[in-house]
Amino acid sequence: MSIDPARCGGVPVFTGTRVPVRLLFEYLEDGLSLAEFLDQFPSVAHDQAVAVLESAAGQILAVA
């Protein structure tokens, strides 16, 4: 994941893409699968998406 004020207004995106990270969470919230997200955004690697999910889980568990 990368955040660059000059790219997409500083919105967190998957590194090397212009795909906002929030889209992954929106897909999952809507009941779609990780595979469906990756099919729609082929510039995002599976490993990138999993790393974002693991990072989010780690942050949530650290607070709990």
N, C-alpha and C positions, 0 to 999 in steps of 0.2 A: 504494500500500500504506500502511496506517496501523497504528500500535500504540498502543493506549490501555488502560491498566490497568482502566478502568471498562467496557470493552467486550470481551466474550469472554475475560476474564481476562488481557488483555494479549497474547493470541495475535495475530500479524500477520494482518490481514484485508485484503481488497480495499477500498479507500476507498469509503465510502458503503454498504457491505454488512456482513453478518455472516459472509461466506464466508471461511474460513481459507485463506490462501495455500497452505498445505501440501497442500490438496486438489488443486490444480492439478498439483503434482509427483506426488502419488499416482496421479492419473488417467494421467499420462504414463508413470509406472513400470509401470502395469498394461497398457500397450500401447494405451490409448485415445488418441484424437486431441484436439487443442485444440478442434475443432468440437464434439466430444461433450461436453467439459467445459462449454463455453459454452451448449450446449443444456440441460444439467442445471442450470446456474446463470445464468439470463438477467439477473440483476442485475449480473453482471460483464461489463464491456465488453471487446470484443476488444483494444482498445488497452491496457487495464489488464493483461490477461494477457500480452500481448507485452512490455510494459514490465517486468514481473516476471521473465520469462524472460531478457530482455536484461540486466537488472541482475545476475541470478545468473550468467549467462555472463561478464559483465564481471568479476565478483569471482573467478570460477574462473581466468580467463585472467590476471588481475593477479597471482595467486599462482604461476602456472606459469612 
